Amino acid sequence: MTKFLNFIDGAFVAGSGEAFENRFPTTGEVIGEVSAAGKAEVDAAVGAARAALAGPWGRMSVAERVGLLRKLADGINARFDEFLAAEIRDTGKPHSIASHIDIPRGAANFNVFADQILTASTETFEMATPDGAGALNYALRVPRGVIAVICPWNLPLLLMTWKVAPALACGNTVVVKPSEETPATATLLGEVMNAVGIPRGVYNVVHGQGPGAAGEFLTTHPDVDGITFTGETRTGEAIMRAAAAGVRPVSLELGGKNAGIIFDDADLEATLEGIGRACFANTGQVCLGTERLYVQRGIFDRLVEGLAAKARSYRFGDPFDPATTMGPLISAEHREKVLSYYAKARADGATLLAGGGVPELQGFEGGYWVEPTVWTGLPETSPVVSEEIFGPCTHVTPFDSEEEALMLANDSPYGLATSIWTTNLSRAHRVARGIEVGIVWVNCWFLRDLRTPFGGAKASGIGREGGLHSLEFYTELRNVCVKL
Ligand code: NAD
């Protein structure tokens, strides 16, 4: 049984909060115990992060920090198999996903932001003055200070380093609160931090739940200078309220109910391949995943049939077996939520094309499995079509015109991502312009250039991460005006 400790000021320490179990979602077995940070440990972590700003870390040149970031990437890659096993045991996600996405991207984030900080510039303005001598304005990029990093469980290492890497690149220190469901890789990263020589207190990890626990202790801590959060919209609202005290900046990457729009001139085979992944990858537990599909009437039947066949083609099982293509959901509680929508779809009279239940799997009976599911026939007002489920399921609605497709896709409080499938390039540009989201993919999904702005519109978030946009959040720009 693994024991997960908090990582504070360069040392692994037990917390004064109530310890809780860590389960393997594939079987439901208890595989670890997590030591929860109480208020005292959160105070200690924030204190260590504050002190580290005044230590060697705060005096390091950008080049020295960049050198350490590259060592962090190498350090993760050197222990790739350990990170991989830790992520698989926490999430149950297949080896094929974690080894291609979670761990390589977790390491790559440090290299990406090392490159970014080396090439980032600031603006300069020459100005005229009445005496004719003029003045020069230039901006300095200074770290914000202590950053609270609050993470979800769906892509634990990837989403955590997506925040930690730019925060450190900019010279901040961090206190990370990983999801209570996935404590492993954030903890393991503490060992890598020490091994590569990151000064103590720069990276801290506190474990525990959100409300009334480590998450809330951290986000309400008066000595935290900024909060970066990825998770549900409702939690984002609570965190924004917490950040209001002391007027701390927040970066919020929140939920979605993402639409896919498929026109009848789309390349059907390529579209099915892409949209199949968008609906079912990572058991549907991807913030960018598609849970609403709008398909032009001319190809509706063929598309729905093809998607249902994709849904039925997944192979459940041991996540360490390379042949497994679909894992379980993260927890019993999350499965209950997803199955409540499966029941709601039945009650609302949906036509079920695939899935809709729980697979029978010998040897994995205690795991949190659900079947990939495709429905049609529900009204847009059904909660199945309007609320984020975060499971491997999608509802497909036919449309006739481009205007109708846009209207249907935009009729949501969320605005994270949309994919458009068509061979008509002009139409793709028009729809991309009209859709109210932060991220549009045309004839692809989850194709990520890490320099691009990433984030949501409407209730899907505030701010953008990625490339220069991350640096904007993790630094304060200070203008210096020099009279010549
Ligand atoms: P969640 O909001 O339940 O939890 C996220 C984190 O917040 C956890 O660490 C949790 O302990 C903490 N937390 C909860 N309440 C808190 C509080 N009051 N104060 C401080 N911390 C608190 O989300 P989840 O279930 O872990 O993740 C799934 C959600 O994340 C989905 O809605 C999904 O769409 C979203 N998500 C968004 C993105 C994005 O980039 N936009 C990426 C991944 C996931």
Residues whose N, C-alpha, C, O or C-beta is under 5 A from the ligand:
A	BS01	NAD	I150 C151 P152 W153 K177 P178 S179 E180 G208 Q209 G210 P211 G215 E216 T219 T230 G231 E232 T233 T235 A238 E253 L254 G255 G256 C287 S460
